[in-house]
Amino acid sequence: MTHPPDRLLYPERQADFLLYRLYRIHITAGRKVVQMCEERHGMTRREWRVLSFLAENEGVLSSELAERAMLDRARTSRTITSLAGKRLIERRPKPHDRREVQIFLSEEGRRVHQDIFPRIAAVNHALVEGLSSQQRQALDALVAHVQAQADAMIDGAAPLTRDNPDDEL
């Protein structure tokens, strides 16, 4: 009896690579996210990512926001400037050190986040709703394990200092 090839361990073509398969999921489902962000609020996917991370971490410095969103500082700075121009965020000097600026959502930024977040959560839901609860738990654990393996491959570099291929999106 022959066993099917283990295409994850021994890929025979590009379509077998785990990174490529995950990228295809990201791009395919991500189209819906991009469409929602652009049509509803004139935002890019990167702007959404920064806005969403900011909603979870208000008052951070731009360098901290770059690290959390896994973007380089230059792109984060441009994105922050764009979001400020759209009046979705506010920059405020740090109370005890006015040289540093903290970033907060504006009321409009909160409204946009509250509009888009559940819509993107619905995309996430649609991706996994066909799986059983046990399969979702297993997938969650597997993704965490693969992320830990990826982290270990970069010789201890902080996730924030890494090159992020998604920066180009």
BELPEDA-V831993 format. One record per backbone hydrogen bond with DSSP energy under -1.0 kcal/mol. CO is the residue of the C=O (numbers start at 1). NH is the residue of the N-H. E is the energy in kcal/mol with one decimal. If there is no record, write none. Layout:
BEGIN
co:CO nh:NH e:E
co:CO nh:NH e:E
END
This chain:
BEGIN
co:5 nh:7 e:-1.5
co:6 nh:10 e:-3.1
co:13 nh:16 e:-2.0
co:14 nh:17 e:-1.7
co:17 nh:21 e:-2.4
co:18 nh:22 e:-2.8
co:19 nh:23 e:-2.3
co:20 nh:24 e:-2.5
co:21 nh:25 e:-1.8
co:22 nh:26 e:-2.6
co:23 nh:27 e:-3.1
co:24 nh:28 e:-2.8
co:25 nh:29 e:-2.5
co:26 nh:30 e:-1.8
co:27 nh:31 e:-1.2
co:30 nh:34 e:-3.0
co:31 nh:35 e:-2.7
co:32 nh:36 e:-2.4
co:33 nh:37 e:-2.7
co:34 nh:38 e:-2.9
co:35 nh:39 e:-2.8
co:36 nh:40 e:-2.4
co:37 nh:41 e:-1.6
co:37 nh:43 e:-2.1
co:38 nh:42 e:-1.6
co:44 nh:48 e:-2.2
co:45 nh:49 e:-2.5
co:46 nh:50 e:-2.6
co:47 nh:51 e:-2.8
co:48 nh:52 e:-3.1
co:49 nh:53 e:-2.5
co:50 nh:54 e:-2.4
co:51 nh:55 e:-2.1
co:52 nh:56 e:-1.1
co:57 nh:60 e:-1.1
co:60 nh:103 e:-2.2
co:61 nh:65 e:-2.3
co:62 nh:66 e:-2.5
co:63 nh:67 e:-1.8
co:64 nh:68 e:-2.5
co:65 nh:69 e:-2.5
co:66 nh:71 e:-2.4
co:72 nh:76 e:-2.3
co:73 nh:77 e:-2.7
co:74 nh:78 e:-2.3
co:75 nh:79 e:-2.4
co:76 nh:80 e:-2.9
co:77 nh:81 e:-2.4
co:78 nh:82 e:-2.2
co:79 nh:83 e:-2.8
co:80 nh:84 e:-2.6
co:81 nh:85 e:-2.2
co:82 nh:86 e:-1.4
co:83 nh:88 e:-2.8
co:84 nh:87 e:-1.5
co:88 nh:106 e:-2.0
co:90 nh:104 e:-2.6
co:92 nh:102 e:-3.5
co:97 nh:100 e:-2.0
co:100 nh:94 e:-3.2
co:102 nh:92 e:-2.9
co:103 nh:59 e:-3.1
co:104 nh:90 e:-3.1
co:106 nh:110 e:-2.4
co:107 nh:111 e:-2.1
co:108 nh:112 e:-2.6
co:109 nh:113 e:-2.5
co:110 nh:114 e:-2.7
co:111 nh:115 e:-1.5
co:112 nh:116 e:-2.7
co:113 nh:117 e:-2.7
co:116 nh:120 e:-2.3
co:117 nh:121 e:-2.6
co:118 nh:122 e:-1.5
co:119 nh:123 e:-1.3
co:120 nh:124 e:-2.3
co:121 nh:125 e:-2.6
co:122 nh:126 e:-2.5
co:123 nh:127 e:-1.7
co:124 nh:128 e:-1.3
co:125 nh:129 e:-1.9
co:128 nh:131 e:-1.9
co:132 nh:136 e:-2.6
co:133 nh:137 e:-2.3
co:134 nh:138 e:-2.2
co:135 nh:139 e:-3.0
co:136 nh:140 e:-2.7
co:137 nh:141 e:-2.2
co:138 nh:142 e:-2.7
co:139 nh:143 e:-3.0
co:140 nh:144 e:-2.1
co:141 nh:145 e:-2.2
co:142 nh:146 e:-2.9
co:143 nh:147 e:-2.5
co:144 nh:148 e:-2.2
co:145 nh:149 e:-2.1
co:146 nh:150 e:-2.5
co:147 nh:151 e:-2.9
co:148 nh:152 e:-2.1
co:149 nh:153 e:-1.1
co:151 nh:154 e:-1.2
co:154 nh:157 e:-1.9
co:158 nh:161 e:-1.6
co:164 nh:167 e:-2.3
co:165 nh:168 e:-1.2
co:166 nh:169 e:-2.0
END
